[in-house]
Amino acid sequence: MEAVRSNGTKYDCLLFDMDDTLYPLSLGINLACRRNIEEYMLHQLHIEEIEVPRMCLDLYKEYGTTMAGLKALGYEFDNDEFHAYVHGRLPYELLKPDPVLRNLLLSMPQQKIIFTNADRAHVAQVLSGLGLEDCFHGVICFETLNPPSEPVNCINRMDEKLPRSDIETKKNKDLSLKTQILCKPSVEAMEAAIRIANVDPKKTIFFDDSVRNIASGKAAGLHTVIVGRSTLVPGADYALNSIHNIREALPEIWEDEGEHLEQIIQPPAVETVVQA
């Protein structure tokens, strides 16, 4: 991704999470997504109904997304089919154009990039629903972090010298690595996004509603803003109850100079949990 440098401002790039960051959790998209995931686990993976809710939440907590957890446990399914099932039936009609946010984004001189665990089709639907399709310079999503790879069906010449048991062990290890999903909140995903965006983390602000993602973003060297809360969390430099409060909290996005002032905006909000 080609870097776009701002002129005279403190920051060069703004990384935005999407779901429950660019629109509020109260809209209900998150709840609908979780229900779809549970239905997929029940009807497509044939997991015991009584186990599904607990397993869904536990995998999200341990692996960052339920999908990543299912893959890590060895469940085999097509990534595109999963996303089509989980996101394809969401009530996108709940999303309405947000002219206030649109004007804010378009007024920012920095490069603006979506950074989400969701798939490309979901990103397109959400940005279209919010009327923000042309407000970002790029998107880092599931397909960006997890590009299709060649199947492991060959043995290189170096492997030919290994005993058959060692060859099988190596092949199984390679297959295991290929089923792993790279996603937030892992620091590796943060670092990958920084490389893909080709930005300096010291001149980049990361906006997200997840406490875990904010902590990882800070560990990767990013400036961080927790969205949907009025109080700071570990690793957060700023707290915004709403994404609409950016100008009040971070005037340095638009200004050449200014002290870094910690801003706490509006009353408390409930923590967002995104499990897709």
C-alpha positions as MATLAB code, in Angstrom:
seq = 'MEAVRSNGTKYDCLLFDMDDTLYPLSLGINLACRRNIEEYMLHQLHIEEIEVPRMCLDLYKEYGTTMAGLKALGYEFDNDEFHAYVHGRLPYELLKPDPVLRNLLLSMPQQKIIFTNADRAHVAQVLSGLGLEDCFHGVICFETLNPPSEPVNCINRMDEKLPRSDIETKKNKDLSLKTQILCKPSVEAMEAAIRIANVDPKKTIFFDDSVRNIASGKAAGLHTVIVGRSTLVPGADYALNSIHNIREALPEIWEDEGEHLEQIIQPPAVETVVQA';
ca = [
       0.000    0.000    0.000;
       1.491    3.314   -1.085;
       2.007    5.730    1.788;
       0.308    9.127    1.669;
       2.095   11.787    3.694;
       0.235   14.706    5.255;
       1.648   18.192    5.138;
       2.494   19.994    8.345;
       0.537   17.741   10.711;
       1.748   15.628   13.608;
       0.411   12.364   12.147;
       0.669   10.738    8.713;
      -1.912    7.951    9.010;
      -5.149    7.107   10.834;
      -6.078    3.417   11.214;
      -9.775    2.827   11.906;
     -11.436   -0.323   13.137;
     -14.891   -0.524   11.559;
     -17.589   -2.480   13.397;
     -18.815   -0.778   16.583;
     -16.227    1.944   15.999;
     -17.557    3.825   12.972;
     -21.100    3.079   14.159;
     -22.414    2.367   17.700;
     -22.781   -1.043   19.324;
     -26.403   -0.170   20.111;
     -27.286   -0.533   16.431;
     -27.530   -4.314   16.888;
     -25.232   -5.503   14.086;
     -22.918   -7.149   16.621;
     -25.719   -9.170   18.210;
     -26.988  -10.337   14.825;
     -23.458  -11.368   13.844;
     -23.019  -13.411   17.016;
     -26.309  -15.210   16.414;
     -25.225  -16.066   12.874;
     -21.919  -17.453   14.142;
     -23.722  -19.641   16.660;
     -26.095  -20.896   13.968;
     -23.155  -21.733   11.724;
     -21.469  -23.679   14.525;
     -24.700  -25.556   15.207;
     -25.945  -26.308   11.687;
     -22.770  -26.362    9.589;
     -20.172  -27.711   12.051;
     -22.662  -29.836   14.015;
     -21.408  -28.711   17.412;
     -23.659  -29.644   20.328;
     -26.286  -26.930   20.848;
     -25.643  -26.702   24.576;
     -21.926  -26.080   23.910;
     -22.255  -23.440   21.206;
     -22.750  -20.177   23.210;
     -19.977  -20.911   25.717;
     -17.615  -22.195   23.038;
     -18.295  -19.192   20.804;
     -17.351  -16.746   23.572;
     -14.382  -18.752   24.846;
     -12.837  -19.029   21.376;
     -13.325  -15.314   20.784;
     -11.561  -14.524   24.045;
      -8.662  -16.885   23.416;
      -8.056  -16.453   19.691;
      -9.364  -12.990   18.841;
     -12.253  -14.241   16.694;
     -14.460  -17.305   16.984;
     -13.503  -18.220   13.423;
      -9.797  -18.229   14.285;
     -10.531  -20.413   17.302;
     -12.536  -22.927   15.299;
      -9.701  -23.215   12.777;
      -7.162  -23.660   15.576;
      -9.240  -26.506   16.999;
      -9.130  -28.274   13.642;
     -12.593  -27.536   12.237;
     -12.420  -27.491    8.446;
     -14.604  -25.087    6.510;
     -14.291  -22.632    3.646;
     -13.458  -19.101    4.785;
     -15.631  -17.456    2.144;
     -18.594  -19.697    2.987;
     -18.222  -18.855    6.681;
     -18.165  -15.127    5.998;
     -21.109  -15.386    3.596;
     -23.145  -17.205    6.250;
     -22.176  -14.937    9.136;
     -22.108  -11.550    7.390;
     -24.292  -12.188    4.357;
     -27.472  -12.289    6.437;
     -26.796   -9.234    8.612;
     -29.444   -6.460    8.817;
     -27.402   -3.915    6.872;
     -30.552   -1.828    6.483;
     -29.942   -0.669   10.074;
     -26.936    1.299    8.834;
     -27.767    4.847    7.768;
     -25.612    7.494    6.052;
     -23.570    9.488    8.576;
     -22.881   12.921    7.051;
     -21.246   14.192   10.258;
     -18.633   11.435   10.262;
     -18.225   11.725    6.514;
     -17.380   15.424    6.763;
     -14.957   14.759    9.619;
     -13.122   12.062    7.666;
     -12.915   14.095    4.482;
     -11.505   17.070    6.403;
      -8.607   15.049    7.831;
      -5.375   15.586    5.870;
      -3.888   12.201    6.774;
      -4.066    8.871    4.995;
      -7.074    6.968    6.385;
      -7.220    3.154    6.357;
      -9.797    0.641    7.596;
      -8.226   -2.121    9.716;
     -10.721   -4.882   10.510;
     -10.858   -8.635   11.107;
     -13.927   -8.814    8.858;
     -13.957   -9.858    5.201;
     -13.868   -7.512    2.214;
     -17.543   -7.973    1.284;
     -18.667   -6.988    4.782;
     -16.459   -3.886    4.685;
     -18.070   -2.816    1.401;
     -21.579   -3.279    2.822;
     -20.872   -1.311    5.999;
     -19.089    1.590    4.306;
     -21.861    1.796    1.708;
     -24.540    1.810    4.401;
     -22.772    4.617    6.263;
     -22.109    6.585    3.088;
     -18.340    6.448    3.637;
     -17.205    4.481    0.549;
     -14.868    7.210   -0.683;
     -13.511    8.355    2.693;
     -10.627    5.878    3.008;
      -7.423    5.341    1.076;
      -7.338    1.594    1.687;
      -8.675   -1.423    3.575;
      -6.769   -4.017    5.605;
      -9.166   -6.895    6.204;
      -9.326  -10.688    6.569;
      -8.179  -11.353    3.011;
      -5.302   -8.874    3.370;
      -3.943  -10.543    6.497;
      -4.757  -14.093    5.331;
      -4.115  -14.287    1.579;
      -4.824  -17.591   -0.179;
      -1.810  -19.901   -0.141;
      -0.725  -22.871   -2.204;
      -1.716  -26.263   -0.745;
       1.044  -28.226    0.938;
       1.253  -31.133   -1.496;
       4.928  -31.277   -2.386;
       8.238  -32.027   -0.721;
      11.262  -29.915   -1.499;
      14.628  -31.469   -2.241;
      15.985  -30.775    1.217;
      13.079  -32.724    2.726;
      13.829  -35.744    0.544;
      16.851  -36.492    2.748;
      14.705  -36.686    5.892;
      13.244  -39.942    7.284;
       9.614  -40.468    6.250;
       8.381  -39.875    9.816;
      10.166  -36.499    9.926;
       8.708  -35.560    6.537;
       5.175  -36.283    7.769;
       5.814  -34.270   10.943;
       7.028  -31.305    8.899;
       4.054  -31.515    6.523;
       1.621  -31.618    9.455;
       3.343  -28.598   10.996;
       3.107  -26.692    7.707;
      -0.571  -27.564    7.374;
      -1.177  -26.395   10.941;
       0.480  -23.065   10.217;
      -1.680  -22.597    7.127;
      -4.895  -23.046    9.151;
      -3.927  -20.368   11.647;
      -5.822  -17.096   11.220;
      -3.914  -13.830   11.604;
      -6.198  -11.306   13.272;
      -6.479   -8.666   15.939;
      -5.711   -8.559   18.839;
      -2.411  -10.319   18.122;
       0.582   -8.002   18.019;
       1.644   -9.890   14.881;
      -1.535   -8.694   13.136;
      -0.829   -5.123   14.257;
       2.714   -5.290   12.943;
       1.496   -6.818    9.676;
      -0.990   -3.962    9.226;
       1.776   -1.423    9.821;
       3.916   -3.118    7.150;
       1.064   -3.378    4.672;
       0.063    0.254    5.158;
       3.735    1.228    4.902;
       3.469    3.716    7.764;
       5.527    4.883   10.719;
       3.680    3.711   13.883;
       4.999    6.761   15.735;
       3.057    8.949   13.311;
      -0.065    6.756   13.167;
      -3.225    6.810   15.314;
      -5.229    3.601   15.794;
      -8.966    3.821   16.647;
     -10.706    0.715   18.016;
     -13.528   -0.230   20.389;
     -11.754   -3.324   21.781;
      -9.682   -3.037   24.952;
      -7.480   -5.933   23.828;
      -6.897   -4.434   20.400;
      -5.894   -1.119   21.935;
      -3.340   -2.813   24.199;
      -1.843   -4.668   21.218;
      -1.811   -1.529   19.115;
       0.158    0.263   21.807;
       2.565   -2.690   22.045;
       3.151   -2.339   18.295;
       4.083    1.318   18.777;
       0.884    3.014   17.623;
      -0.866    5.997   19.181;
      -4.204    4.622   20.383;
      -7.800    5.782   20.871;
     -10.414    3.639   22.600;
     -13.843    4.309   21.071;
     -17.114    3.744   22.929;
     -15.758    4.577   26.388;
     -15.382    7.688   28.490;
     -12.414    6.402   30.495;
      -8.956    5.344   29.455;
      -8.034    1.656   29.326;
      -4.533    0.093   29.433;
      -2.606    1.234   26.373;
      -5.044    3.976   25.341;
      -3.863    7.542   24.815;
      -7.387    8.905   24.363;
     -10.956    7.828   25.098;
     -13.951    8.734   22.920;
     -17.516    7.904   23.784;
     -18.333    8.454   20.105;
     -16.270    8.584   16.933;
     -17.965   11.943   16.305;
     -15.876   13.495   19.092;
     -12.561   13.234   17.268;
     -12.160   16.942   16.578;
     -12.664   17.895   20.230;
     -10.342   15.192   21.528;
      -7.593   15.284   18.907;
      -7.368   18.760   17.370;
      -3.753   17.972   16.447;
      -5.082   15.840   13.589;
      -5.912   19.135   11.908;
      -3.348   21.393   13.574;
       0.372   21.802   12.985;
       1.181   22.434   16.634;
      -0.312   21.813   20.042;
       0.286   20.000   23.291;
      -0.875   16.380   23.602;
      -3.932   16.821   25.842;
      -5.661   13.795   27.304;
      -9.343   14.129   26.467;
     -12.206   12.245   28.093;
     -15.444   12.696   26.201;
     -19.057   12.133   27.383;
     -20.486    9.508   29.777;
     -19.445    5.820   30.028;
     -20.325    3.308   27.332;
     -20.536   -0.479   27.361;
     -17.477   -2.421   26.097;
     -17.915   -3.757   22.608;
     -17.397   -7.460   21.912;
     -16.951   -8.367   18.236;
     -16.823  -12.098   17.654;
     -16.908  -12.402   13.862;
];
